[in-house]
Amino acid sequence: MKTINLKKYYYPICKKDTFVEVPDEVADAIVEESRAENANDAKQHYHCYRLCVPVRFTGENFRQETAQRKMESMKKLITD
């Protein structure tokens, strides 16, 4: 028999330290499920941060250049 703290594995539900004796198989299953859940959370965080981290671009802004050229051509059309 192993003693587990329910707060460690079921925190939102069990907010106080509650120690329970359970058979070894049950304790191992709870620990294994907790590890699998933590691994899944870590993967989700990794992918979120990998996709959501801002990227800094350096160099010429080709859009601004194109917009400037279009504005100049429109000015020519209006004045001519």
Backbone torsions as a table, in degrees:
resi	resn	phi	psi	omega
1	MET	NA	137.9	177.7
2	LYS	-116.2	150.8	176.3
3	THR	-104.1	125.8	178.0
4	ILE	-121.4	153.7	176.1
5	ASN	-98.2	114.6	-177.4
6	LEU	-63.3	-28.3	178.8
7	LYS	-61.2	-35.2	-178.1
8	LYS	-65.4	-35.8	-174.1
9	TYR	-103.9	-22.1	-176.5
10	TYR	-130.6	50.9	-172.1
11	TYR	-57.2	-50.2	-176.5
12	PRO	-61.6	-28.1	-178.1
13	ILE	-88.5	-44.8	-176.4
14	CYS	-112.0	100.9	-173.0
15	LYS	-91.4	-14.3	178.5
16	LYS	-106.1	153.2	176.0
17	ASP	-61.6	118.8	178.3
18	THR	-131.4	110.6	-177.8
19	PHE	-95.1	131.0	-177.2
20	VAL	-132.9	138.8	174.7
21	GLU	-90.7	126.9	-180.0
22	VAL	-132.9	158.5	176.3
23	PRO	-61.3	156.3	-177.9
24	ASP	-56.4	-39.9	-177.9
25	GLU	-64.4	-40.0	179.8
26	VAL	-67.7	-44.2	179.1
27	ALA	-61.7	-42.4	178.7
28	ASP	-64.3	-38.8	178.8
29	ALA	-65.5	-41.1	178.9
30	ILE	-64.6	-44.0	179.4
31	VAL	-64.1	-43.6	-179.3
32	GLU	-63.7	-42.8	178.7
33	GLU	-64.3	-39.6	178.8
34	SER	-63.8	-41.9	178.7
35	ARG	-64.8	-41.6	179.1
36	ALA	-63.6	-41.1	179.1
37	GLU	-65.6	-41.9	178.4
38	ASN	-64.3	-38.6	178.9
39	ALA	-65.5	-40.4	178.6
40	ASN	-64.6	-42.7	177.4
41	ASP	-61.5	-41.5	179.9
42	ALA	-63.4	-40.3	177.9
43	LYS	-63.5	-43.3	-179.8
44	GLN	-63.2	-43.4	178.6
45	HIS	-63.7	-41.4	-179.9
46	TYR	-59.6	-48.3	-177.7
47	HIS	-68.4	-36.9	177.9
48	CYS	-63.5	-48.9	-179.6
49	TYR	-66.4	-34.6	179.8
50	ARG	-65.1	-36.2	-177.8
51	LEU	-88.9	-25.8	-171.4
52	CYS	-99.2	-7.8	-178.3
53	VAL	-71.2	128.2	-179.6
54	PRO	-65.1	147.8	-179.3
55	VAL	-113.5	137.9	179.6
56	ARG	-100.1	125.3	177.5
57	PHE	-102.6	135.4	176.7
58	THR	-119.8	156.6	179.1
59	GLY	115.2	-166.7	-176.7
60	GLU	-71.5	143.3	176.0
61	ASN	-95.0	98.6	-176.1
62	PHE	-68.8	-26.5	179.4
63	ARG	-68.5	-40.5	179.8
64	GLN	-65.5	-40.3	178.0
65	GLU	-62.0	-45.5	179.7
66	THR	-64.1	-42.5	179.0
67	ALA	-62.5	-39.5	179.4
68	GLN	-64.3	-43.1	177.9
69	ARG	-62.0	-42.9	179.3
70	LYS	-65.0	-39.3	178.6
71	MET	-64.2	-41.4	178.3
72	GLU	-64.0	-41.0	179.7
73	SER	-67.3	-35.3	177.3
74	MET	-67.6	-39.3	177.6
75	LYS	-61.5	-40.6	178.3
76	LYS	-62.7	-43.6	178.8
77	LEU	-62.7	-38.8	-178.5
78	ILE	-72.0	-41.7	-176.7
79	THR	-77.8	-22.7	-179.3
80	ASP	-82.8	NA	NA
